[in-house]
């Protein structure tokens, strides 16, 4: 049994309370289809971790999650009190991925099948990424895609304004809420 998201909207009141994770595919020219796994903080909308890989294996998703924990200074804390929401993909239920989540005290929560709106934050992020970066480029290789995505991620976290955040970037919003 997988713990399911309740039908109601989940509200967050601070950073590092609820993260969402998902994977999308990107065509990378001569290297074929690659998989981008990203982790978003649902409070401040910052992408805390991401990985681009030729394979969509659980160890790649685990690495993206650990990148997020490391970026937020949570990697060595015994009890994080963090919930991680994902779809029902095999990667997020794999022994390796579940082990990483359990090792860091993260509660996993899965959306109801065929209900992507329950994971809307990361789904909307992928739409923005594709509209503003991926679909505007014809990547010749995985390395070219990686560089363009890395540059866009820096822009997204540091400068891209969000109306839901009072027209601040995710990083500005997080810094403001940490001070308050």
C-alpha positions in Angstrom: 0.0 0.0 0.0 1.3 3.4 -0.9 0.2 6.5 1.1 -2.0 8.5 -1.1 -2.6 12.2 -1.4 -5.9 13.3 -0.1 -8.3 14.9 -2.6 -8.0 18.3 -1.0 -5.3 20.9 -1.7 -2.2 20.5 0.5 -1.2 23.9 1.9 2.4 24.6 2.9 3.5 27.2 5.5 7.2 27.0 5.2 10.1 25.9 3.0 11.2 22.2 3.3 7.8 21.0 4.3 6.5 19.6 1.0 8.6 18.8 -2.0 7.4 17.3 -5.3 9.4 15.1 -7.7 8.9 14.0 -11.3 10.7 13.0 -14.5 10.2 14.2 -18.0 11.9 13.2 -21.3 13.9 15.5 -23.5 15.3 14.8 -27.0 19.0 15.4 -27.0 20.0 15.0 -30.6 22.7 12.4 -31.3 22.3 11.1 -27.7 18.6 10.4 -28.2 16.0 10.7 -25.4 17.3 11.7 -22.0 15.4 12.0 -18.7 15.3 15.1 -16.5 14.3 14.5 -12.9 13.6 17.6 -10.8 12.6 18.3 -7.2 10.6 21.4 -6.3 9.8 22.9 -2.9 6.1 23.5 -3.0 6.3 26.5 -0.7 8.9 28.7 -2.4 8.8 27.0 -5.8 12.6 26.7 -5.9 14.1 23.7 -7.8 16.2 22.2 -5.0 17.7 19.3 -7.0 17.8 18.0 -10.6 19.6 15.5 -12.8 19.7 14.9 -16.5 20.5 11.3 -17.4 20.5 8.9 -20.4 18.6 6.4 -18.2 15.6 7.0 -16.0 16.8 4.8 -13.2 16.0 5.1 -9.5 19.6 6.0 -8.6 19.3 9.1 -10.8 16.1 10.2 -9.0 17.7 9.3 -5.7 20.7 11.6 -6.6 18.3 14.5 -7.5 16.6 14.1 -4.1 20.0 14.0 -2.3 21.1 17.1 -4.2 18.1 18.9 -2.9 18.7 17.8 0.7 22.4 18.8 0.4 21.4 22.2 -1.1 19.0 22.9 1.7 21.4 21.7 4.4 19.2 18.8 5.3 21.4 15.9 4.3 22.8 15.0 7.7 19.8 16.0 9.8 18.2 12.8 11.3 14.6 14.0 11.2 13.8 16.3 8.3 10.0 16.3 8.7 9.6 16.6 5.0 7.0 15.1 2.7 7.9 14.1 -0.8 5.0 13.9 -3.3 5.4 11.9 -6.6 3.4 10.1 -9.2 3.2 6.3 -9.2 6.2 5.8 -11.5 8.3 2.7 -10.9 11.3 4.8 -10.1 9.7 6.4 -7.1 8.6 3.1 -5.6 12.0 1.4 -6.3 13.8 -0.1 -3.4 16.8 2.2 -3.9 14.7 5.4 -4.0 12.5 4.4 -1.1 15.6 3.6 0.9 17.1 7.0 0.3 13.8 8.6 1.4 13.6 6.5 4.6 17.3 7.0 5.4 16.6 10.7 5.6 13.3 10.5 7.4 11.3 11.7 4.4 7.6 10.7 4.2 6.7 9.6 0.7 3.2 10.4 -0.6 1.9 9.2 -4.0 -0.8 10.9 -6.0 -4.0 9.0 -7.0 -3.5 7.3 -10.3 -4.6 9.4 -13.3 -4.7 12.6 -11.2 -1.7 14.7 -12.3 -3.3 17.8 -10.8 -2.4 16.4 -7.4 1.3 16.9 -8.4 0.5 20.2 -10.1 3.5 22.2 -8.8 6.1 20.0 -10.6 3.9 19.5 -13.6 3.6 23.2 -14.1 7.3 23.7 -13.6 8.0 21.2 -16.4 5.6 23.1 -18.7 7.4 26.4 -18.0 10.8 24.7 -18.6 9.6 23.2 -21.9 8.0 26.5 -23.1 10.8 28.7 -22.1 13.9 26.5 -22.8 13.5 23.1 -24.2 11.1 23.8 -27.2 13.1 26.9 -28.2 16.3 24.8 -28.7 17.3 21.9 -30.9 19.9 20.2 -28.8 22.7 18.4 -30.6 23.8 16.4 -27.6 23.1 15.7 -24.0 25.9 18.0 -23.0 24.3 20.9 -25.0 20.9 20.2 -23.3 22.6 20.0 -19.9 24.2 23.5 -20.3 21.0 25.1 -21.6 18.9 23.6 -18.8 21.5 24.5 -16.1 21.5 28.1 -17.3 17.7 28.2 -17.3 17.5 26.6 -13.8 19.8 29.4 -12.5 17.5 32.0 -14.1 14.3 30.2 -12.8 15.5 30.0 -9.2 17.2 33.4 -9.1 15.4 35.8 -11.4 12.1 34.4 -12.8 9.3 36.2 -11.1 6.1 34.3 -10.0 2.8 36.0 -9.4 2.0 33.5 -6.7 5.2 34.6 -4.8 4.3 38.3 -5.0 6.4 38.8 -8.2 9.6 37.6 -6.6 11.9 34.8 -7.7 11.8 31.6 -5.7 15.2 32.4 -4.1 14.1 36.0 -3.2 10.8 34.7 -1.7 12.6 32.0 0.3 15.2 34.6 1.6 12.3 36.9 2.5 10.4 34.2 4.4 13.6 33.1 6.3 14.1 36.6 7.6 10.4 37.1 8.6 
